[in-house]
Amino acid sequence: MTRKSGDAGRSTIRDVAARAGVSASTVSRVLGGVYPVSAATRGRVMRAVRELDYVADARAKAIAGAGTPTLAFVLEDITGPSFAHMAHGVEREATRLGHLCLVCSTEGDVRHELEFVEMMRAQRAAAVILVGGTADTPEYRERTHRMADSLASAGSRLVLCGRPPLDPGAPVTVIEYDNEGGAYTLVAHVLAQGHRRVLFLGGRADHTTALGRERGYLAAHRARGLTPDPSLLLHGDFTRDAGHRLMQQALKDGLEFTAVVAATDMVAAGALTALHEAGLTVPGDVSLAGYDDIPFARDLHPALTTVHVPYEELGRLAVRTALERTPGAPDEHLLLGTHVVVRDSVAAPSSPR
């Protein structure tokens, strides 16, 4: 039988310590996330937190000098330049509103994400912001719905930023940008220059952000009565190395194309290197476009035509919407626009490749 103590039968930090077989100070270290703790100990403590439905006592936190309100920013890879800009927006808005921002990079580990969210719930974080695309599976929806319910029960708020929304009724705030629309407008611009064989360097086939951009590519072709050659749709990930590898493979396989649309600016940068290595010029021999409008896109040679995503504003809006939300207000689902930035890397086709 679960033992509870304290006000209204709520579990205390000593209950968690007893369940995990550690000291109360070790539980504090795990939940504080400041001092190093072994993975095995952290796992036992977080399991006890879940089993006892433990939430830190705000008065105890204040007495301990940990009374600054916090929010969490959770993403897969903190080294991604687009996420870095979103994190900047989150941090600046959190600071403006008097909150401390904690960042967790999960490296795609679902268990790590769950543990961090539980830790933030136990610490009474004001909000947890989950960022970036994922595989939109029934398991994802069930897991994320449980997160949202758990955080809401502790007075916190789950924000999905660029992630698939959940079914109606989930206590979440959703902040998105027009991902598919941006790809549609970009590819329409490329087709308007006269290109008909456009190579698409996409992301993982199960990744929602990658899928949205691929849908935009296909829709732009359909709008002009065109059916793209399936061999021109290649899949990798959102890295420079993937762009380089996919571009090399396309050239080696002898694919015919006059333009390349990459799923991210990083992919486009890798593709540009491979084209230059093959002795091809951009846009003289091949036009090239990216997506994201990260700062270095304008510094490539030639400067990259791309889709601008307001990443910093997405971060600011995620924080502001969560922290300024009126309790009991309807759940919000906000969509920010994207637009094409025309630079020097796209021109009319010369001859098919």
N, C-alpha and C positions, 0 to 999 in steps of 0.2 A: 504493500500500500504506500502511495506517495505521501511523504511527510511534508507538511507545510507549517510555517510559523509566520509570525509578524502580523501586520495589519490585515484584516479581512481574509486571513488564511493564505496570504500570498507567500510563495516560496522565497526564501532569502538566499543570500550568497553562501551562507553556511550549509544550507540544504544542498545547493549545487556542489559545493566542495565535498560533502559527505558522499553524495551519489557518485561523483567522479573519482573519489579516493585521493583527493589532493587537498592542499591547504586553501583557506579562503584567499590568501594573498596570491596564490597561483591562479585562482579563478579571476581575480582582479587583473592580473597580468595578461591573461588570455583575452579578456573582454576589452581591456584597454588598448591592446594591440601595439604596445610600446616596447615591452621587454621580450627578448627571444624566449620561446617556449618550444619544446619538441613537438613534432607533428602528432605523435601518439597521445601526448598529454592534451594538446589542443583538441584532438578528436574526442577524447573522453569528456572534456569539459563541455564542448558544444553539444554532445549527445545528451548530457545531463541538463543543459539549458533547455533543449527541446522537450525532453521528457517531463521536466518540471514546469514548463511554460514560464520560465523565469524572465522577469523584466527588472532592470536595475531601478532602485528607489531613487527618484530624482533628488530627494532631500539628502540622501547619503552621498550622492555624487557632488552636490553643492558643498557639503561639509568637507569632502575630500579635495576640494579645489578643482573639481572637474565639471563645473556648472555651465561652461560655455556650450550653447546648443550646437549640435553637429548635424551634418547631412553627409551622405555617402554617394560617391560617383563610381560606378562599377562598369568596367569595360574589359574586353578580351585582351587587347594589346595596347599598352600605353605608348608604344613607340610609333604608332601610326600617326602621320602628321595631321590628318583630319580630326582624329580624336583629341590630339593635343590642343587644337584650337577650341574644340568643344569644352575640354577641361578648363581652358583659360576662361571661357565665358561662365562656367559653373563657379569657379573659384572667385572671380570678381564679383558676381552677383551675391554669392554666399557671404562674402566679406562685407558688402554694402548693407546686407540685411542682418549683420551681426552674428553670423554662423561660421563655425569651423568646418572646412571641407576635407573629408578623408577620401583617398583614392585607392581602389583595389583593382589590380590587373589580374584577371583570372587565367590567362593563357588558354582559354577555352575549356577549363576544368569546371564542369557543372557542380561537382561536390564542393569545390573551393568557393564558388559563387554562393551556394546555399549556406555554407558556414559563415561567410562574411555577412550575408543578409541577416542571419540569426543573431550574429554578434551585434549588428547595428540595432536590431529590434531590442535586444537585451539592454543596450546602452541608451535606449529611447531616442535614437536619431530622429530628427524631425522629418526626414525624407530619405529614400534610397532611389537613386537614379540609375536604371539599367540602360546601357547604351549599345547600339549597333545591331546589325542583322544577325539572324540565327536560323536554324531549321525550324520551320513552323509545323510542328508535329503535335499530336494529341498529348504526348508526354510533356512537351514544352508548355502547352496551355494549362494542363493540370498543375504542373510544378509552379508555374508563375502565378496562377490563381491562388494557390496555397500561400505563396509568399505575400501576395497582396492582402489576403485575409489576416495573416499572422501580423503583418505590420499595422494594419488598420486596428486590430484589437489592442495594440499597444499605443495607439494614438499617433502612429507614423503614417507615411504615405508612400506608395510605390509609384514611380514615374517611369514609363517606357518611352525612351527617346530613340527614334529610329528603329524600334523593335516592333514585331507584329502585335497589333492590339489583341485583347482577349475578348471572350464572349461577353455580351451585355450582362451587367450586374456585378462584374468584378470591380472592387474598389481601387481603381487605378486612374492615373492621369496619363494621357497619350499625347506625345509631341512628335510630329512627323514632318518631313519635307516631301515635296512632290518628286519623288525618286523616279518613277516611271515617266512622268511628264517631262522631266529634264532630259532623259535619254531620247524620248520621242522628238523633242525639239532639236536636239543636237543632230540626230541622224537625219531628220528632215532637212536641216541646213546642209549636211554633206550631200544628200541626194539632190538638192536644189542646184548644186554646182555641176551636176551632170554625171555623178558617179552612180554606177549600177551594180558593181560588185564590191561590196563593202565587207571587209573582214572584221569580225567582232571578237575581241579578246575579253572573254567574260570571267566571272568568278566561279566559285563552287556551285554545282548544279542544285544543291539543297539550301543555298543561302538566300534569305529573303531579299537582301539588298541587291545581290547579283541577279536574282530572278526578275526583280522589278526593272532593272536596267535592260535586261534581255527582252522583256516584254515591250519596252519602249522602242527598242531596235526593230522588232518584228512589226509593231503597230505602224511605225513610220513607213515601212515598206508597203504594208497593206493599204495605207492611205493613198499611195501613188499607184495602186494596182500591181505591185511587184511582189514576187515570191523569192526571198533570198535563198541562195544555194545553201542547204544544210551543212555542207562541208566548210562553209565560211564561219561557222559558229564554233569557237574553241573555248575550252574551260580550263581554268587554273585556280589561282587565288589572287588576292589584291596586292601583290608585291612586285617590285621592280624585277626581281629574278624571274618571276612567272612570265612577265611581259617579254623579257629577253628570250626565254626558252620557247614560248609559244610562237614568237615571231620567227625565230630561227627554224622551228619545225615547219611553219607555213611555207617559208622560202625553200626549204629542203624538199618538201612534198610537191613543190611546183604549183601551189594554189594560185589561181588568177584573181587579182584584185587591184583596184586603183586607189582604194582608201582603207584606212584602219580606224576603227572606233574602239578605244580601250575602256574597260569598266572603271578604271581609276587613273588619275594622273601618274601614279607610281608605275602602273602597268604600262602606260604610254611611254614613260621615260625608258623603261627596259626595251620596249619595242623600237624606240628611236635609236638606241645604241645598236641593236641588231641590224636595223636598216642601214645605218652608217657603216657598220662592219662589212655589209654586203655590197658596199659601193653605191648605194642608192641615196638620192637626195629627197628631202621633205621641204616643200610639197611638190618639187619638180617631177619626181618619179612616183611618189606615193604621198597622198594626203594622210594626216594623222590627227586624231582628236582624243581628248581624255575626259575625265569627269572628277569633280571636286573643287577645282580652282584653288589648290593649295599654293602657297607663295612661290615655290620654285618653278611653277608651271610657266610663269612669265619670263623666267630666266633661261629656259631651254633655248636651243638654237635649232630651228626657229621657235619663237614664243608659241606656246600651245593653245590652240582653240579648245575650250573646255566648258563644262557646266559649273556655274557657281552655286555652291551650297552654303547657306548662312550658318556655318557650324557654331561660331561663337554666340550668335543670337539664339540658336537652339539651346545651348547650354544655359544662357541667361534666362530664357523663357521657362525652361524646365524647373529651375530653382524658384523663380518668381511665382509661377503658377502653383507649385506645391506649397510654398511657405505662406503665400497670401490667400490661400483657399479658405473660404468660410466653411466651418464644419456643417455637414448636412447638405452642402450645395451639390448640384448634379455633377457627375464625373465629366471631365473635360477631354475633348479630342481635338487638338489643334493641328493645322496643316500650314507649313510655311512654303512659300514659292521658291522656285529655282529659275535660273535664266542662263542662256548661252553667252559666253564671253568669246567674241570672235577676235582671233589674233592672226598669226602668220602661217599656221601649219596646214591649212586647208585651202585648196585651189581647185580649179577645173582640172579634170583628168587629162593626162597626155596620151598614154596608150596603155592597153590592158597588160597586166603582168600575169 
